[in-house]
Amino acid sequence: MLARINQLTVLSLLLLVAAPLSQAHHASGPFYDSDKPIEIEGVVSKFIFRNPHAALFLDVTDANGNTAEWQVELGAPVMLRRVGWTPDLLPIGMVVRVAGPSARAEGARGVLGRKLTRSDGSPILSGGKTEDPTPQR
């Protein structure tokens, strides 16, 4: 009986220590400005599907015909997998439209990907949502 109590105590302590660590994650506010939303469309040049966040790189051509690489921060792969995302979902060469808060750093070409669609506005995943999940203030 004493051994069982000690096991439960150790397990409880481990859970108490691990719980805050699992929540230790940065907020997007310091990096992205929700008051400056942008929408870009570009060609996938790279899709990195690993922790702590998946990242999408797009070659975006501006009105003058100049092309620049933009980085799109996405969620954690474990969360993306739960809604159907896979590492091969966004192949190189695919045209994607992204909307979300722009990067705060001066001159940075970055966006927090809150809404991703195909170039025609259809969802990336069949049955996926296309509205912006950002709550209105």
C-alpha positions in Angstrom: 0.0 0.0 0.0 2.8 2.4 0.9 4.5 1.7 -2.5 1.2 2.6 -4.3 0.9 5.9 -2.4 4.6 6.8 -3.2 3.9 6.0 -6.9 0.9 8.3 -6.9 2.8 11.0 -5.1 5.6 10.8 -7.7 3.1 10.8 -10.5 1.3 13.8 -9.1 4.5 15.8 -8.7 5.5 15.0 -12.2 2.1 16.2 -13.5 2.4 19.4 -11.5 5.8 20.1 -12.9 5.0 19.2 -16.5 1.7 21.1 -16.7 3.2 24.6 -16.7 6.0 23.5 -19.0 3.4 22.3 -21.6 1.8 25.7 -21.4 5.1 27.6 -21.8 4.6 29.0 -25.3 5.1 32.5 -26.6 2.2 34.7 -27.5 2.0 36.1 -31.0 1.4 39.7 -29.9 5.1 40.6 -29.5 5.8 39.4 -33.0 2.7 40.1 -35.1 0.6 43.3 -35.1 -3.2 42.4 -35.1 -3.9 46.0 -35.9 -2.1 45.6 -39.2 -3.6 42.6 -41.0 -2.4 41.8 -44.5 -3.3 39.4 -47.2 -0.7 37.9 -49.6 -0.8 35.4 -52.4 2.2 33.5 -53.5 3.8 30.3 -54.7 4.9 27.8 -52.1 8.7 27.5 -52.1 9.0 25.6 -48.8 6.8 24.0 -46.2 8.4 23.1 -42.9 6.3 20.8 -40.8 8.1 20.6 -37.5 8.1 22.0 -33.9 7.6 24.4 -32.4 5.6 25.8 -35.4 5.1 24.8 -39.0 6.3 27.5 -41.4 5.3 28.2 -44.9 7.5 30.1 -47.3 5.9 31.8 -50.3 7.4 33.6 -53.3 5.1 36.7 -53.5 5.2 39.0 -56.6 4.3 42.7 -56.0 2.5 45.1 -58.3 5.9 46.1 -59.8 6.8 42.5 -60.7 9.4 42.1 -58.0 9.3 38.7 -56.2 10.2 38.4 -52.5 10.1 35.4 -50.1 7.5 35.8 -47.3 7.4 33.6 -44.2 4.0 32.4 -42.8 4.0 31.1 -39.2 1.5 28.4 -38.6 0.4 26.3 -35.6 2.2 23.4 -34.0 2.3 20.3 -36.2 0.5 18.3 -33.5 -2.4 20.7 -33.6 -2.4 20.9 -37.4 -2.4 17.1 -37.7 -5.6 17.0 -35.6 -7.5 18.9 -38.2 -6.0 17.0 -41.2 -2.8 18.7 -42.1 0.1 16.6 -43.3 3.7 17.5 -44.4 2.7 17.1 -48.1 -0.5 19.2 -47.9 1.2 22.3 -49.4 3.5 21.1 -52.3 6.1 23.4 -53.8 4.5 25.3 -56.7 1.0 25.5 -55.2 -0.5 29.0 -55.1 -1.8 29.9 -51.7 -3.6 33.0 -50.3 -2.8 33.9 -46.7 -4.4 36.5 -44.4 -3.4 37.5 -40.9 -1.5 39.9 -38.7 1.7 41.2 -40.2 5.1 40.9 -38.6 6.0 43.8 -36.3 9.7 43.9 -37.2 10.6 46.8 -39.6 11.1 45.4 -43.1 10.1 41.9 -42.2 8.2 39.8 -44.7 6.1 37.8 -42.3 2.6 37.0 -41.4 0.8 34.9 -38.8 -1.3 32.6 -41.0 -4.8 32.8 -39.6 -6.6 32.2 -42.9 -5.2 30.1 -45.7 -7.0 29.3 -49.0 -6.3 28.2 -52.5 -5.9 31.0 -55.0 -9.6 30.6 -55.9 -10.7 31.1 -52.3 -11.5 27.5 -51.7 -10.3 25.8 -48.5 -6.8 24.1 -48.4 -8.5 21.0 -46.9 -11.7 19.6 -48.3 -14.4 20.7 -45.9 -12.0 23.2 -44.3 -13.1 26.6 -43.1 -12.2 29.7 -45.1 -13.3 32.4 -42.6 -10.9 34.3 -40.5 -11.0 32.8 -36.9 -9.8 36.1 -35.4 -12.5 37.4 -33.1 -13.7 40.9 -33.9 -13.0 43.6 -31.3 
